[in-house]
Amino acid sequence: MGALFAAHAHQKGVALDTYRFLCDGQRFGPEMTPTSLGMEEGSVIDAVLPQEGGVTGSGGRVRMPHNNRVSSSASMQTNSMWKNTIG
């Protein structure tokens, strides 16, 4: 899965360790394989950004700049990314 992680990071233009990858809610690393994860055709891998920090002094009601929005979960279908990366 390391090649898939690298392809996703390259596509997003971010460092390799920016996203955390989950399959069926369980985090997995680049050494895992689709077989070891029990994946089947059409399985989904969730690519999520880690949460840093906590609630602010204002109870989390701080308005963020309009250009500071990033999706916290980018689900991607494994079949097309897998085919493009591995072949």
Gaussian input, Z-matrix of N, CA and C with variables (Angstrom, degrees):
# hf/3-21g

backbone

0 1
 N
 C     1     B1
 C     2     B2     1     A1
 N     3     B3     2     A2     1     D1
 C     4     B4     3     A3     2     D2
 C     5     B5     4     A4     3     D3
 N     6     B6     5     A5     4     D4
 C     7     B7     6     A6     5     D5
 C     8     B8     7     A7     6     D6
 N     9     B9     8     A8     7     D7
 C    10    B10     9     A9     8     D8
 C    11    B11    10    A10     9     D9
 N    12    B12    11    A11    10    D10
 C    13    B13    12    A12    11    D11
 C    14    B14    13    A13    12    D12
 N    15    B15    14    A14    13    D13
 C    16    B16    15    A15    14    D14
 C    17    B17    16    A16    15    D15
 N    18    B18    17    A17    16    D16
 C    19    B19    18    A18    17    D17
 C    20    B20    19    A19    18    D18
 N    21    B21    20    A20    19    D19
 C    22    B22    21    A21    20    D20
 C    23    B23    22    A22    21    D21
 N    24    B24    23    A23    22    D22
 C    25    B25    24    A24    23    D23
 C    26    B26    25    A25    24    D24
 N    27    B27    26    A26    25    D25
 C    28    B28    27    A27    26    D26
 C    29    B29    28    A28    27    D27
 N    30    B30    29    A29    28    D28
 C    31    B31    30    A30    29    D29
 C    32    B32    31    A31    30    D30
 N    33    B33    32    A32    31    D31
 C    34    B34    33    A33    32    D32
 C    35    B35    34    A34    33    D33
 N    36    B36    35    A35    34    D34
 C    37    B37    36    A36    35    D35
 C    38    B38    37    A37    36    D36
 N    39    B39    38    A38    37    D37
 C    40    B40    39    A39    38    D38
 C    41    B41    40    A40    39    D39
 N    42    B42    41    A41    40    D40
 C    43    B43    42    A42    41    D41
 C    44    B44    43    A43    42    D42
 N    45    B45    44    A44    43    D43
 C    46    B46    45    A45    44    D44
 C    47    B47    46    A46    45    D45
 N    48    B48    47    A47    46    D46
 C    49    B49    48    A48    47    D47
 C    50    B50    49    A49    48    D48
 N    51    B51    50    A50    49    D49
 C    52    B52    51    A51    50    D50
 C    53    B53    52    A52    51    D51
 N    54    B54    53    A53    52    D52
 C    55    B55    54    A54    53    D53
 C    56    B56    55    A55    54    D54
 N    57    B57    56    A56    55    D55
 C    58    B58    57    A57    56    D56
 C    59    B59    58    A58    57    D57
 N    60    B60    59    A59    58    D58
 C    61    B61    60    A60    59    D59
 C    62    B62    61    A61    60    D60
 N    63    B63    62    A62    61    D61
 C    64    B64    63    A63    62    D62
 C    65    B65    64    A64    63    D63
 N    66    B66    65    A65    64    D64
 C    67    B67    66    A66    65    D65
 C    68    B68    67    A67    66    D66
 N    69    B69    68    A68    67    D67
 C    70    B70    69    A69    68    D68
 C    71    B71    70    A70    69    D69
 N    72    B72    71    A71    70    D70
 C    73    B73    72    A72    71    D71
 C    74    B74    73    A73    72    D72
 N    75    B75    74    A74    73    D73
 C    76    B76    75    A75    74    D74
 C    77    B77    76    A76    75    D75
 N    78    B78    77    A77    76    D76
 C    79    B79    78    A78    77    D77
 C    80    B80    79    A79    78    D78
 N    81    B81    80    A80    79    D79
 C    82    B82    81    A81    80    D80
 C    83    B83    82    A82    81    D81
 N    84    B84    83    A83    82    D82
 C    85    B85    84    A84    83    D83
 C    86    B86    85    A85    84    D84
 N    87    B87    86    A86    85    D85
 C    88    B88    87    A87    86    D86
 C    89    B89    88    A88    87    D87
 N    90    B90    89    A89    88    D88
 C    91    B91    90    A90    89    D89
 C    92    B92    91    A91    90    D90
 N    93    B93    92    A92    91    D91
 C    94    B94    93    A93    92    D92
 C    95    B95    94    A94    93    D93
 N    96    B96    95    A95    94    D94
 C    97    B97    96    A96    95    D95
 C    98    B98    97    A97    96    D96
 N    99    B99    98    A98    97    D97
 C   100   B100    99    A99    98    D98
 C   101   B101   100   A100    99    D99
 N   102   B102   101   A101   100   D100
 C   103   B103   102   A102   101   D101
 C   104   B104   103   A103   102   D102
 N   105   B105   104   A104   103   D103
 C   106   B106   105   A105   104   D104
 C   107   B107   106   A106   105   D105
 N   108   B108   107   A107   106   D106
 C   109   B109   108   A108   107   D107
 C   110   B110   109   A109   108   D108
 N   111   B111   110   A110   109   D109
 C   112   B112   111   A111   110   D110
 C   113   B113   112   A112   111   D111
 N   114   B114   113   A113   112   D112
 C   115   B115   114   A114   113   D113
 C   116   B116   115   A115   114   D114
 N   117   B117   116   A116   115   D115
 C   118   B118   117   A117   116   D116
 C   119   B119   118   A118   117   D117
 N   120   B120   119   A119   118   D118
 C   121   B121   120   A120   119   D119
 C   122   B122   121   A121   120   D120
 N   123   B123   122   A122   121   D121
 C   124   B124   123   A123   122   D122
 C   125   B125   124   A124   123   D123
 N   126   B126   125   A125   124   D124
 C   127   B127   126   A126   125   D125
 C   128   B128   127   A127   126   D126
 N   129   B129   128   A128   127   D127
 C   130   B130   129   A129   128   D128
 C   131   B131   130   A130   129   D129
 N   132   B132   131   A131   130   D130
 C   133   B133   132   A132   131   D131
 C   134   B134   133   A133   132   D132
 N   135   B135   134   A134   133   D133
 C   136   B136   135   A135   134   D134
 C   137   B137   136   A136   135   D135
 N   138   B138   137   A137   136   D136
 C   139   B139   138   A138   137   D137
 C   140   B140   139   A139   138   D138
 N   141   B141   140   A140   139   D139
 C   142   B142   141   A141   140   D140
 C   143   B143   142   A142   141   D141
 N   144   B144   143   A143   142   D142
 C   145   B145   144   A144   143   D143
 C   146   B146   145   A145   144   D144
 N   147   B147   146   A146   145   D145
 C   148   B148   147   A147   146   D146
 C   149   B149   148   A148   147   D147
 N   150   B150   149   A149   148   D148
 C   151   B151   150   A150   149   D149
 C   152   B152   151   A151   150   D150
 N   153   B153   152   A152   151   D151
 C   154   B154   153   A153   152   D152
 C   155   B155   154   A154   153   D153
 N   156   B156   155   A155   154   D154
 C   157   B157   156   A156   155   D155
 C   158   B158   157   A157   156   D156
 N   159   B159   158   A158   157   D157
 C   160   B160   159   A159   158   D158
 C   161   B161   160   A160   159   D159
 N   162   B162   161   A161   160   D160
 C   163   B163   162   A162   161   D161
 C   164   B164   163   A163   162   D162
 N   165   B165   164   A164   163   D163
 C   166   B166   165   A165   164   D164
 C   167   B167   166   A166   165   D165
 N   168   B168   167   A167   166   D166
 C   169   B169   168   A168   167   D167
 C   170   B170   169   A169   168   D168
 N   171   B171   170   A170   169   D169
 C   172   B172   171   A171   170   D170
 C   173   B173   172   A172   171   D171
 N   174   B174   173   A173   172   D172
 C   175   B175   174   A174   173   D173
 C   176   B176   175   A175   174   D174
 N   177   B177   176   A176   175   D175
 C   178   B178   177   A177   176   D176
 C   179   B179   178   A178   177   D177
 N   180   B180   179   A179   178   D178
 C   181   B181   180   A180   179   D179
 C   182   B182   181   A181   180   D180
 N   183   B183   182   A182   181   D181
 C   184   B184   183   A183   182   D182
 C   185   B185   184   A184   183   D183
 N   186   B186   185   A185   184   D184
 C   187   B187   186   A186   185   D185
 C   188   B188   187   A187   186   D186
 N   189   B189   188   A188   187   D187
 C   190   B190   189   A189   188   D188
 C   191   B191   190   A190   189   D189
 N   192   B192   191   A191   190   D190
 C   193   B193   192   A192   191   D191
 C   194   B194   193   A193   192   D192
 N   195   B195   194   A194   193   D193
 C   196   B196   195   A195   194   D194
 C   197   B197   196   A196   195   D195
 N   198   B198   197   A197   196   D196
 C   199   B199   198   A198   197   D197
 C   200   B200   199   A199   198   D198
 N   201   B201   200   A200   199   D199
 C   202   B202   201   A201   200   D200
 C   203   B203   202   A202   201   D201
 N   204   B204   203   A203   202   D202
 C   205   B205   204   A204   203   D203
 C   206   B206   205   A205   204   D204
 N   207   B207   206   A206   205   D205
 C   208   B208   207   A207   206   D206
 C   209   B209   208   A208   207   D207
 N   210   B210   209   A209   208   D208
 C   211   B211   210   A210   209   D209
 C   212   B212   211   A211   210   D210
 N   213   B213   212   A212   211   D211
 C   214   B214   213   A213   212   D212
 C   215   B215   214   A214   213   D213
 N   216   B216   215   A215   214   D214
 C   217   B217   216   A216   215   D215
 C   218   B218   217   A217   216   D216
 N   219   B219   218   A218   217   D217
 C   220   B220   219   A219   218   D218
 C   221   B221   220   A220   219   D219
 N   222   B222   221   A221   220   D220
 C   223   B223   222   A222   221   D221
 C   224   B224   223   A223   222   D222
 N   225   B225   224   A224   223   D223
 C   226   B226   225   A225   224   D224
 C   227   B227   226   A226   225   D225
 N   228   B228   227   A227   226   D226
 C   229   B229   228   A228   227   D227
 C   230   B230   229   A229   228   D228
 N   231   B231   230   A230   229   D229
 C   232   B232   231   A231   230   D230
 C   233   B233   232   A232   231   D231
 N   234   B234   233   A233   232   D232
 C   235   B235   234   A234   233   D233
 C   236   B236   235   A235   234   D234
 N   237   B237   236   A236   235   D235
 C   238   B238   237   A237   236   D236
 C   239   B239   238   A238   237   D237
 N   240   B240   239   A239   238   D238
 C   241   B241   240   A240   239   D239
 C   242   B242   241   A241   240   D240
 N   243   B243   242   A242   241   D241
 C   244   B244   243   A243   242   D242
 C   245   B245   244   A244   243   D243
 N   246   B246   245   A245   244   D244
 C   247   B247   246   A246   245   D245
 C   248   B248   247   A247   246   D246
 N   249   B249   248   A248   247   D247
 C   250   B250   249   A249   248   D248
 C   251   B251   250   A250   249   D249
 N   252   B252   251   A251   250   D250
 C   253   B253   252   A252   251   D251
 C   254   B254   253   A253   252   D252
 N   255   B255   254   A254   253   D253
 C   256   B256   255   A255   254   D254
 C   257   B257   256   A256   255   D255
 N   258   B258   257   A257   256   D256
 C   259   B259   258   A258   257   D257
 C   260   B260   259   A259   258   D258

   B1=1.4418
   B2=1.5295
   B3=1.3127
   B4=1.4553
   B5=1.5146
   B6=1.3384
   B7=1.4649
   B8=1.5303
   B9=1.3224
   B10=1.4641
   B11=1.5227
   B12=1.3361
   B13=1.4642
   B14=1.5305
   B15=1.3316
   B16=1.4660
   B17=1.5237
   B18=1.3258
   B19=1.4681
   B20=1.5236
   B21=1.3254
   B22=1.4698
   B23=1.5338
   B24=1.3278
   B25=1.4680
   B26=1.5277
   B27=1.3269
   B28=1.4692
   B29=1.5288
   B30=1.3313
   B31=1.4669
   B32=1.5282
   B33=1.3243
   B34=1.4643
   B35=1.5249
   B36=1.3423
   B37=1.4599
   B38=1.5166
   B39=1.3370
   B40=1.4682
   B41=1.5278
   B42=1.3275
   B43=1.4622
   B44=1.5285
   B45=1.3091
   B46=1.4601
   B47=1.5280
   B48=1.3237
   B49=1.4703
   B50=1.5310
   B51=1.3270
   B52=1.4679
   B53=1.5260
   B54=1.3173
   B55=1.4661
   B56=1.5153
   B57=1.3283
   B58=1.4576
   B59=1.5240
   B60=1.3324
   B61=1.4513
   B62=1.5187
   B63=1.3409
   B64=1.4519
   B65=1.5261
   B66=1.3154
   B67=1.4613
   B68=1.5206
   B69=1.3165
   B70=1.4735
   B71=1.5204
   B72=1.3408
   B73=1.4572
   B74=1.5144
   B75=1.3328
   B76=1.4606
   B77=1.5246
   B78=1.3204
   B79=1.4640
   B80=1.5254
   B81=1.3261
   B82=1.4550
   B83=1.5138
   B84=1.3169
   B85=1.4505
   B86=1.5204
   B87=1.3254
   B88=1.4599
   B89=1.5280
   B90=1.3142
   B91=1.4588
   B92=1.5257
   B93=1.3240
   B94=1.4635
   B95=1.5262
   B96=1.3288
   B97=1.4601
   B98=1.5269
   B99=1.3380
   B100=1.4672
   B101=1.5291
   B102=1.3179
   B103=1.4678
   B104=1.5225
   B105=1.3327
   B106=1.4624
   B107=1.5302
   B108=1.3262
   B109=1.4656
   B110=1.5279
   B111=1.3300
   B112=1.4595
   B113=1.5215
   B114=1.3316
   B115=1.4615
   B116=1.5243
   B117=1.3303
   B118=1.4594
   B119=1.5181
   B120=1.3193
   B121=1.4635
   B122=1.5291
   B123=1.3212
   B124=1.4572
   B125=1.5178
   B126=1.3401
   B127=1.4613
   B128=1.5256
   B129=1.3085
   B130=1.4641
   B131=1.5162
   B132=1.3307
   B133=1.4591
   B134=1.5219
   B135=1.3262
   B136=1.4561
   B137=1.5199
   B138=1.3284
   B139=1.4594
   B140=1.5216
   B141=1.3285
   B142=1.4605
   B143=1.5233
   B144=1.3115
   B145=1.4587
   B146=1.5197
   B147=1.3302
   B148=1.4655
   B149=1.5210
   B150=1.3339
   B151=1.4570
   B152=1.5093
   B153=1.3005
   B154=1.4535
   B155=1.5157
   B156=1.3020
   B157=1.4627
   B158=1.5120
   B159=1.3031
   B160=1.4566
   B161=1.5126
   B162=1.3010
   B163=1.4541
   B164=1.5281
   B165=1.3092
   B166=1.4636
   B167=1.5255
   B168=1.3052
   B169=1.4576
   B170=1.5191
   B171=1.3140
   B172=1.4680
   B173=1.5220
   B174=1.3207
   B175=1.4635
   B176=1.5139
   B177=1.3195
   B178=1.4489
   B179=1.5115
   B180=1.3260
   B181=1.4585
   B182=1.5175
   B183=1.3161
   B184=1.4577
   B185=1.5155
   B186=1.3075
   B187=1.4640
   B188=1.5240
   B189=1.3380
   B190=1.4496
   B191=1.5293
   B192=1.3303
   B193=1.4593
   B194=1.5215
   B195=1.3170
   B196=1.4618
   B197=1.5240
   B198=1.3196
   B199=1.4645
   B200=1.5258
   B201=1.3325
   B202=1.4565
   B203=1.5249
   B204=1.3151
   B205=1.4568
   B206=1.5159
   B207=1.3169
   B208=1.4618
   B209=1.5195
   B210=1.3038
   B211=1.4532
   B212=1.5186
   B213=1.3214
   B214=1.4580
   B215=1.5191
   B216=1.3117
   B217=1.4538
   B218=1.5113
   B219=1.3045
   B220=1.4616
   B221=1.5200
   B222=1.3301
   B223=1.4573
   B224=1.5120
   B225=1.3141
   B226=1.4552
   B227=1.5128
   B228=1.3146
   B229=1.4545
   B230=1.5193
   B231=1.3014
   B232=1.4605
   B233=1.5195
   B234=1.3302
   B235=1.4522
   B236=1.5272
   B237=1.3224
   B238=1.4679
   B239=1.5230
   B240=1.3273
   B241=1.4721
   B242=1.5259
   B243=1.3243
   B244=1.4609
   B245=1.5326
   B246=1.3214
   B247=1.4662
   B248=1.5179
   B249=1.3215
   B250=1.4621
   B251=1.5201
   B252=1.3253
   B253=1.4615
   B254=1.5249
   B255=1.2985
   B256=1.4528
   B257=1.5335
   B258=1.3230
   B259=1.4666
   B260=1.4869
   A1=110.72
   A2=117.85
   A3=121.28
   A4=112.10
   A5=117.45
   A6=121.03
   A7=110.92
   A8=116.71
   A9=121.27
   A10=110.32
   A11=117.63
   A12=121.82
   A13=109.69
   A14=115.83
   A15=120.71
   A16=111.27
   A17=117.15
   A18=120.84
   A19=110.86
   A20=116.73
   A21=120.73
   A22=110.14
   A23=116.79
   A24=120.54
   A25=110.44
   A26=116.54
   A27=120.47
   A28=110.49
   A29=116.53
   A30=121.72
   A31=111.35
   A32=116.96
   A33=121.46
   A34=112.52
   A35=117.06
   A36=120.74
   A37=113.30
   A38=115.57
   A39=120.78
   A40=109.44
   A41=116.05
   A42=121.47
   A43=109.77
   A44=115.73
   A45=122.03
   A46=112.91
   A47=118.18
   A48=120.82
   A49=113.79
   A50=117.89
   A51=121.29
   A52=111.92
   A53=117.57
   A54=122.44
   A55=111.63
   A56=115.82
   A57=123.37
   A58=105.38
   A59=117.39
   A60=121.38
   A61=110.23
   A62=115.39
   A63=121.77
   A64=110.09
   A65=114.98
   A66=121.88
   A67=106.38
   A68=117.16
   A69=122.25
   A70=111.80
   A71=116.38
   A72=121.96
   A73=115.06
   A74=118.11
   A75=121.59
   A76=109.91
   A77=116.19
   A78=120.21
   A79=109.35
   A80=116.12
   A81=120.65
   A82=110.23
   A83=115.76
   A84=121.91
   A85=112.60
   A86=115.94
   A87=121.57
   A88=113.55
   A89=118.09
   A90=120.66
   A91=113.06
   A92=117.19
   A93=121.88
   A94=110.27
   A95=115.68
   A96=122.25
   A97=108.43
   A98=117.73
   A99=118.88
   A100=112.56
   A101=116.61
   A102=120.44
   A103=111.19
   A104=116.87
   A105=119.47
   A106=111.92
   A107=116.92
   A108=121.20
   A109=112.11
   A110=117.24
   A111=120.84
   A112=112.87
   A113=116.35
   A114=120.05
   A115=110.73
   A116=114.42
   A117=122.35
   A118=108.17
   A119=117.28
   A120=122.01
   A121=109.36
   A122=116.44
   A123=121.24
   A124=114.32
   A125=118.07
   A126=120.14
   A127=109.46
   A128=116.08
   A129=121.88
   A130=109.73
   A131=114.90
   A132=121.40
   A133=106.87
   A134=117.39
   A135=121.70
   A136=108.50
   A137=116.08
   A138=122.27
   A139=106.39
   A140=116.67
   A141=121.10
   A142=110.19
   A143=114.50
   A144=120.91
   A145=108.22
   A146=118.00
   A147=119.23
   A148=110.32
   A149=116.01
   A150=120.75
   A151=108.49
   A152=115.70
   A153=120.60
   A154=108.96
   A155=116.47
   A156=119.98
   A157=111.65
   A158=114.88
   A159=120.58
   A160=109.78
   A161=115.67
   A162=121.63
   A163=109.21
   A164=115.74
   A165=120.58
   A166=110.55
   A167=116.58
   A168=121.93
   A169=112.87
   A170=117.09
   A171=120.21
   A172=111.41
   A173=117.30
   A174=120.39
   A175=113.32
   A176=117.70
   A177=120.75
   A178=114.32
   A179=118.32
   A180=120.83
   A181=111.34
   A182=116.36
   A183=121.08
   A184=108.16
   A185=116.95
   A186=120.87
   A187=109.09
   A188=115.76
   A189=121.76
   A190=109.68
   A191=117.83
   A192=120.31
   A193=110.63
   A194=116.82
   A195=121.13
   A196=112.69
   A197=118.13
   A198=120.63
   A199=112.94
   A200=117.81
   A201=122.24
   A202=111.41
   A203=117.10
   A204=120.30
   A205=110.33
   A206=115.61
   A207=122.57
   A208=107.13
   A209=116.97
   A210=120.67
   A211=109.00
   A212=117.77
   A213=120.54
   A214=112.53
   A215=117.20
   A216=120.19
   A217=109.01
   A218=116.22
   A219=120.78
   A220=107.39
   A221=115.69
   A222=119.01
   A223=108.83
   A224=115.19
   A225=118.51
   A226=109.32
   A227=116.35
   A228=120.91
   A229=108.25
   A230=116.71
   A231=119.73
   A232=112.31
   A233=118.36
   A234=118.67
   A235=113.27
   A236=120.38
   A237=120.24
   A238=111.47
   A239=118.25
   A240=120.66
   A241=109.02
   A242=116.66
   A243=120.93
   A244=110.60
   A245=116.88
   A246=121.07
   A247=110.98
   A248=117.71
   A249=121.34
   A250=112.10
   A251=117.39
   A252=121.04
   A253=111.87
   A254=116.77
   A255=121.30
   A256=112.03
   A257=116.72
   A258=119.69
   A259=114.05
   D1=-10.22
   D2=179.65
   D3=-57.34
   D4=-39.80
   D5=178.36
   D6=-65.72
   D7=-35.89
   D8=177.48
   D9=-67.01
   D10=-42.32
   D11=177.35
   D12=-59.70
   D13=-46.51
   D14=-178.61
   D15=-63.51
   D16=-40.86
   D17=179.05
   D18=-63.80
   D19=-41.13
   D20=179.88
   D21=-65.41
   D22=-44.70
   D23=179.60
   D24=-62.75
   D25=-41.98
   D26=179.09
   D27=-63.60
   D28=-43.70
   D29=179.81
   D30=-61.72
   D31=-38.14
   D32=-179.50
   D33=-85.73
   D34=-14.19
   D35=-179.22
   D36=71.45
   D37=37.51
   D38=-177.94
   D39=-126.76
   D40=169.80
   D41=176.33
   D42=-66.67
   D43=152.78
   D44=-176.26
   D45=-58.06
   D46=-33.92
   D47=-176.90
   D48=-93.66
   D49=15.44
   D50=-179.13
   D51=-69.65
   D52=-42.95
   D53=-176.80
   D54=-100.13
   D55=153.62
   D56=170.99
   D57=-109.57
   D58=139.47
   D59=-176.23
   D60=-111.46
   D61=134.58
   D62=-177.14
   D63=-130.00
   D64=142.73
   D65=173.43
   D66=-127.73
   D67=122.17
   D68=-175.45
   D69=53.50
   D70=37.20
   D71=176.09
   D72=81.82
   D73=-1.37
   D74=-178.92
   D75=-106.98
   D76=128.49
   D77=178.82
   D78=-70.86
   D79=142.37
   D80=177.73
   D81=-138.49
   D82=160.23
   D83=-176.18
   D84=-106.27
   D85=175.85
   D86=-175.98
   D87=-66.85
   D88=-17.63
   D89=-179.22
   D90=-78.88
   D91=-14.06
   D92=-178.78
   D93=-73.93
   D94=158.52
   D95=176.60
   D96=-120.47
   D97=160.30
   D98=176.26
   D99=-56.49
   D100=-36.85
   D101=179.26
   D102=-65.45
   D103=-44.79
   D104=-179.07
   D105=-67.40
   D106=-22.96
   D107=177.11
   D108=-88.82
   D109=-6.80
   D110=-178.87
   D111=72.47
   D112=28.05
   D113=-178.05
   D114=-78.14
   D115=150.74
   D116=177.40
   D117=-128.54
   D118=171.62
   D119=176.76
   D120=-53.68
   D121=129.00
   D122=179.69
   D123=88.79
   D124=0.03
   D125=177.12
   D126=-62.23
   D127=151.87
   D128=-177.39
   D129=-114.60
   D130=136.09
   D131=172.75
   D132=-107.50
   D133=130.47
   D134=176.24
   D135=-93.92
   D136=129.25
   D137=174.85
   D138=-108.75
   D139=113.01
   D140=-174.55
   D141=-121.25
   D142=151.31
   D143=175.12
   D144=-89.37
   D145=136.86
   D146=179.15
   D147=-68.86
   D148=146.72
   D149=176.66
   D150=-85.53
   D151=131.56
   D152=177.24
   D153=-119.92
   D154=139.43
   D155=178.51
   D156=84.85
   D157=-163.37
   D158=-178.21
   D159=-149.19
   D160=-151.95
   D161=-178.51
   D162=-77.17
   D163=137.77
   D164=179.36
   D165=-76.94
   D166=173.25
   D167=178.67
   D168=-61.67
   D169=-21.85
   D170=179.38
   D171=-92.34
   D172=15.23
   D173=177.59
   D174=77.42
   D175=21.66
   D176=177.43
   D177=83.74
   D178=9.01
   D179=-177.26
   D180=-100.35
   D181=46.19
   D182=178.83
   D183=-95.92
   D184=126.07
   D185=-179.57
   D186=-74.67
   D187=126.82
   D188=-179.65
   D189=-90.60
   D190=150.07
   D191=176.42
   D192=-59.43
   D193=149.02
   D194=-176.44
   D195=-60.82
   D196=-27.61
   D197=-177.78
   D198=-93.17
   D199=12.76
   D200=-177.14
   D201=-108.95
   D202=21.91
   D203=-176.57
   D204=-96.47
   D205=128.08
   D206=177.29
   D207=-133.26
   D208=133.98
   D209=177.54
   D210=-61.99
   D211=130.58
   D212=-178.30
   D213=-81.22
   D214=-14.22
   D215=177.79
   D216=-143.39
   D217=119.34
   D218=178.98
   D219=-116.34
   D220=98.41
   D221=179.63
   D222=-77.59
   D223=138.89
   D224=178.06
   D225=-133.15
   D226=140.06
   D227=175.97
   D228=-72.37
   D229=134.29
   D230=-176.55
   D231=-74.35
   D232=-27.46
   D233=-171.52
   D234=-63.96
   D235=-48.88
   D236=-178.15
   D237=-71.66
   D238=-42.81
   D239=179.82
   D240=-65.02
   D241=-40.37
   D242=179.97
   D243=-63.45
   D244=-46.11
   D245=-179.20
   D246=-63.90
   D247=-40.81
   D248=-179.96
   D249=-69.11
   D250=-32.42
   D251=-175.90
   D252=-87.26
   D253=-48.48
   D254=-173.79
   D255=-95.52
   D256=-39.05
   D257=178.36
   D258=107.65

